[in-house]
């Protein structure tokens, strides 16, 4: 399972054991969503991250896209 938090950390968690398999700081809130897909037998995770919104007082800056390849 993949999840992100408002502090900008992306997590991959084993749903059976609850073990955290990946903890990756991305530098901005992951409020933009996570996408996972497979291409050529490799799995990828795309994360939109950046400012949360003006409502939270941190709506300045640019939204970024980070793409990770899983082993």
C-alpha positions in Angstrom: 0.0 0.0 0.0 1.2 3.5 -0.7 0.4 6.6 1.2 1.6 10.1 1.7 1.3 12.7 4.5 1.1 16.5 4.7 4.7 16.7 5.9 5.8 15.4 2.5 6.7 11.8 3.2 5.8 9.0 0.9 5.3 5.5 2.5 5.1 2.0 1.1 3.6 -0.4 3.7 3.3 -4.2 3.6 -0.5 -4.7 4.1 0.0 -8.2 5.6 2.6 -7.3 8.3 2.2 -3.5 8.6 6.0 -3.1 8.0 7.1 0.2 6.4 9.0 -0.8 3.3 9.8 2.7 2.1 9.9 6.1 3.7 10.9 8.8 1.3 10.9 12.5 2.0 9.7 14.5 -1.0 9.8 18.0 0.4 6.2 19.0 0.1 2.7 17.7 1.0 1.5 14.7 -0.9 -2.0 16.2 -1.1 -2.0 15.9 -4.9 -2.3 12.2 -5.1 -0.4 9.0 -5.8 -0.5 6.9 -8.9 1.0 3.5 -9.4 1.4 1.6 -12.7 3.4 -1.2 -14.3 5.4 -0.8 -17.5 7.7 -3.5 -18.9 7.4 -5.6 -15.7 8.5 -2.7 -13.5 6.3 -0.9 -11.1 6.4 2.8 -10.8 4.9 5.3 -8.3 4.2 8.9 -9.3 3.5 11.4 -6.5 2.3 15.0 -6.9 3.6 17.1 -4.0 4.0 20.7 -3.0 2.1 23.4 -1.3 -1.1 22.2 0.5 -3.3 25.1 -0.2 -3.7 28.8 0.7 -6.3 27.7 3.2 -3.6 26.0 5.3 -1.3 29.1 5.0 1.3 27.2 3.1 0.0 27.6 -0.4 3.1 29.2 -1.9 5.6 27.4 -4.1 5.3 25.0 -7.0 3.7 21.6 -7.3 6.2 18.9 -8.3 6.0 15.4 -9.7 8.3 12.7 -8.5 8.5 9.3 -10.2 10.0 6.3 -8.3 10.8 2.9 -9.7 10.3 -0.1 -7.4 12.9 -2.9 -7.4 
